[in-house]
Amino acid sequence: MSASAFRHAFAERGLLAPRVEAEVDSTNRVARELASQGASHGQAVIALRQTAGRGRLGRSWLSSERGSLCLSIVLRPNLSPARLGTVALAAGVALAEACGPPARLKWPNDLVAPDRRKIAGILAEAELGAGRVRFLLLGIGINVADAPDRLPATHLGALRPPPEPAVLAAALTEGLLRWAAQAERDPDPVRDAWLRHDATLGQRVRVGERVGLATGLRADGGLELTDDLGQVSVVHAGDVELVAPL
């Protein structure tokens, strides 16, 4: 990977030139600094190596120079905070489209292989002010040609010939901007697209203390769970674990 390859791939798609760093602790940290200084909607930050990246729930997301892709994208959506879940769905759709089948989406923010090992993840962080979203950071880590040994993870190269990281990053950014714009206009097509890549609905799952059948996905990103008494509840965050059928 090289900075020039990323800049060329982004230019070919008419995207803003990405900020490419040889090594950073966290692309989301750099993206936050740029956003606070006025970075434009669609500004991407890419690290050839990330040393202290974070996933959801404070988990680490590290990378290697050759085997993974770490990037963050600054968005400035014209949305209320209550609508941010739809943009998170949009990020999932863009990720699934860029990586391609047979990878599928596991609610709320993971891309997984058919055996459910993790390939990629998304971390969304918002800066709010005066009841609106000042900016949104979407940090995305993808195992392209390598995966950590210590986690139940895999990589795209184990499923099919892996794409060039620069091409993958540009396709992902372009798709994310397109689907984020759709989320602002109408969230329903975003939800419908997410469901086409879904690997969660129809499964009996546990999310925190709640156990039930995953039966629906709302346009705001909430997952509908139906318990054994037929009661429906909605969760908006948490880890999904498969539960054996009764």
ZIZINOR-V332794 format. One record per backbone hydrogen bond with DSSP energy under -0.5 kcal/mol. NH is the residue of the N-H (numbers start at 1). CO is the residue of the C=O. E is the energy in kcal/mol with one decimal. If there is no record, write none. Layout:
NH:CO:E, NH:CO:E
This chain:
6:2:-1.6, 7:3:-2.4, 8:4:-2.4, 9:5:-2.2, 10:6:-2.3, 11:7:-2.4, 12:8:-2.1, 13:9:-0.8, 13:10:-0.7, 14:11:-1.6, 15:10:-2.5, 19:44:-3.0, 20:18:-0.7, 21:19:-0.5, 21:46:-3.1, 24:49:-2.1, 30:26:-1.7, 31:27:-2.8, 32:28:-2.3, 33:29:-2.0, 34:30:-2.4, 35:31:-2.8, 36:32:-2.5, 37:33:-1.1, 38:35:-1.6, 39:34:-2.5, 42:74:-3.5, 43:40:-1.9, 45:72:-3.0, 46:19:-3.2, 47:70:-2.2, 48:21:-2.8, 51:24:-2.4, 52:25:-2.3, 53:61:-0.6, 55:59:-4.1, 58:55:-0.9, 59:56:-1.7, 61:53:-2.4, 63:50:-1.4, 68:64:-1.0, 69:142:-2.5, 70:47:-0.7, 71:140:-2.4, 72:45:-2.4, 73:138:-1.6, 74:43:-2.8, 75:73:-0.5, 75:136:-2.9, 79:77:-1.6, 83:80:-1.9, 84:81:-1.5, 86:83:-1.2, 87:83:-0.8, 87:84:-0.5, 88:84:-1.8, 89:85:-1.8, 90:86:-2.1, 91:87:-2.2, 92:88:-1.7, 93:89:-2.3, 94:90:-2.4, 95:91:-2.3, 96:92:-2.6, 97:93:-2.5, 98:94:-2.3, 99:95:-2.3, 100:96:-2.3, 103:100:-1.1, 104:112:-2.7, 105:197:-3.5, 106:110:-2.9, 107:105:-0.5, 110:106:-2.3, 111:120:-2.5, 112:104:-3.2, 113:117:-2.7, 116:113:-2.6, 118:152:-1.8, 119:111:-3.4, 120:111:-1.7, 121:141:-1.9, 122:109:-1.4, 123:139:-2.9, 125:137:-2.4, 127:135:-2.8, 128:126:-0.5, 129:132:-2.4, 132:129:-1.7, 133:79:-1.2, 134:127:-2.4, 134:132:-0.7, 135:127:-1.4, 136:75:-2.9, 137:125:-3.3, 138:73:-2.0, 139:123:-3.2, 139:137:-0.6, 140:71:-3.4, 140:138:-0.5, 141:121:-2.1, 142:69:-2.7, 143:119:-2.9, 144:67:-1.4, 144:142:-1.0, 145:67:-2.4, 146:67:-1.2, 151:148:-0.6, 153:151:-2.5, 154:118:-2.6, 156:143:-2.3, 157:144:-1.8, 158:155:-1.6, 159:156:-1.9, 160:156:-2.1, 168:164:-2.7, 169:165:-2.8, 170:166:-2.1, 171:167:-2.4, 172:168:-2.5, 173:169:-2.4, 174:170:-2.6, 175:171:-2.5, 176:172:-2.6, 177:173:-2.3, 178:174:-1.9, 179:175:-2.7, 180:176:-2.6, 181:177:-1.8, 182:178:-1.6, 183:179:-2.1, 184:180:-1.4, 185:181:-1.6, 186:182:-3.2, 191:187:-2.1, 192:188:-2.5, 193:189:-2.2, 194:190:-2.4, 195:191:-2.3, 196:192:-1.0, 197:193:-0.6, 197:194:-1.5, 198:195:-1.1, 199:105:-2.4, 202:214:-3.3, 203:200:-1.7, 205:203:-0.6, 205:212:-3.0, 206:241:-2.4, 207:210:-2.8, 208:239:-0.6, 210:207:-2.0, 212:205:-2.4, 213:226:-2.8, 214:203:-2.9, 215:213:-0.9, 215:224:-2.2, 216:224:-1.1, 218:222:-3.0, 221:218:-2.1, 223:235:-3.0, 224:216:-3.1, 225:233:-3.0, 226:213:-2.5, 227:225:-0.6, 227:231:-2.6, 230:227:-1.9, 233:225:-2.6, 235:223:-2.4, 241:206:-2.2, 241:239:-0.5, 243:204:-3.1
